Amino acid sequence: MADSQAKHAKQDVESGANGGGPLAQVALRFTAFTEKWLPDAFGFVLVGTFVVLLFGLVTGEPLLKRPDDPAATKGFGLVDAWGLGFWSLITFTLQMVMIIIGGYAVATSRPVARLIARLARIPQRPRTAVAFVAAVAMLASYLNWAFSLVFAAILAREVARNVPKADYRALGAMAFLGLGTVWAQGLSGSAALQVASASSSPAPVQEVIKASGHASGLIPLSDTIFTWQAVLATLVVYVVGVGMAWIIAPGEDKSRTAEHLGIELRPLVGRGSAYNGQREESEIRRPGDWLEHSPLFSLLIVLLGAVYLVRYFSGKNFFSALDLNTVNLILFLLALLLHWRPWRMARAVRDGAPAAAGVLLQFPLYGGIFGMIAYTGISARLAGWLVQASNQFLFPPLVAIYSCILGIFVPSGGSKWVIEAPYVLQAANELKVDAGWMVVVYDLGEASANLLQPFWMLPTLAILGLKARDIMGYTFTMFLACFPAALIAVTLLAPHVTG
């Protein structure tokens, strides 16, 4: 299968363009390379583990040292740090599994499926279809990154069914684009939400923030993602992303469709539907069947959850109080309501569970990588190099580059920010750069890293039936445009930010 894909990709590049320009050729060449040489997402994390291990050894980290205090979080040798970190993301792993399944259940409910089906009929041509999926995916991720992973993937499948000549790999890459561009600047951006909430921001981070001039130790969203500079930088990246998606979409004669890839695309609604067209299991043959088909208890659970959420958010800033647990609860209640009958909800969860398999397998290994960076001196050493090489003008773009590079190996924005925030914000204070702006800059770099590694792609890939190597040629091409746009924006806008 891989040899066949590589052969087709090579033919794509050599066949000449029908409406595909030089950048489309570049994207196809990158895709041909990734299809041939890039391992699957699991192979990527296996290799990444030893890249970080070797980097630690080269930079002087001990392999087997352990501190005198077993409870200490610094000074571990690389092996012990890996073991300590291996299960450090276990809560986050379950949260992500629930988000994937919950998002899938919402997106495949009849009302949302009909909405997706209508949206999918808007683009009529292959190139427009690719740009359209990119635009919707980025908008969805700005609203909520977790839901966008599933919503955009299902939209891409339906668009591919309605525009059969569109390149399925390009559609898949664009379905993921929001996670590589604007998500962290949106309403669910983890770093911005953390520094705005006393319960989420660790004490050392709050102390550094106080030193920057924020007496409360917190940075409100009005000083991070809702500043006009942040909105403008996000808009620049959004426009560049949509424009590049349109430019790099292959011509019809070079497109690899879902049919070429052996992927069956069943309609979302109507006859033959994969999600909602199944025949109703409405024949109640025994009294116990009534519970599965009656919406009564579904509605009671929704009511129970709604009352809790009202009480939870009462008197709080909504965006600061919104975390992964509340997002998951909202998705669960919404899915239960939209599916109406318990048996439909159960079916949706069963069908969505395979999409979480990659997360269950790979997140512990990413936790090990996280441990080697967080519980040794690697993190502080990287930050020290950053400060030494910087000045007030260069600090924002260097932080974005630093965040992007580290994000390739520790693709967990919230966890990574907690570790790096004291160093980054302290350096910002010394260089007299606004702390709120550095949150924006850090997030833009963090998001860009997702275009270079497959950690967050797993749910999208599972729904689309693709491999990481199928889309990473396109995501890398998007990185070459979107990341420089972000760097230019944060550099030029920094002088206009006042702390």
Secondary structure, DSSP 4 states (H G I P E B T S, - for coil): -HHHHHHHHHHHHHS--SS--HHHHHHHHHHHHHHHHPPPHHHHHHHHHHHHHHHHHHTT--SS---SSTT-SSS--HHHHHHHHHTTTHHHHHHHHHHHHHHHHHHTSHHHHHHHHHHHTS--SHHHHHHHHHHHHHHHHHH-HHHHHHHHHHHHHHHHHHSTTS-HHHHHHHHTGGGGTTGGGSTT-HHHHHHT-TTTS-HHHHHHHHHTT-TTS---GGGTTTSHHHHHHHHHHHHHHHHHHHHHPPPGGG---TTTTT-----SSSTT-SSS-SPP-----STTHHHHH-SHHHHHHHHHHHHHHHHHHTTS-HHHH--HHHHHHHHHHHHHHHH-SHHHHHHHHHHHGGGGHHHHHHHHHHHHHHHHHHSSSHHHHHHHHHHHT--TTTHHHHHHHHHHHHHHHS--HHHHHHHHHHHHHHHHHHHT--HHHHHHHHHHHHHHHTTTSSTTTHHHHHHHT--HHHHHHHHHHHHHHHHHHHHHHHHHHGGG---
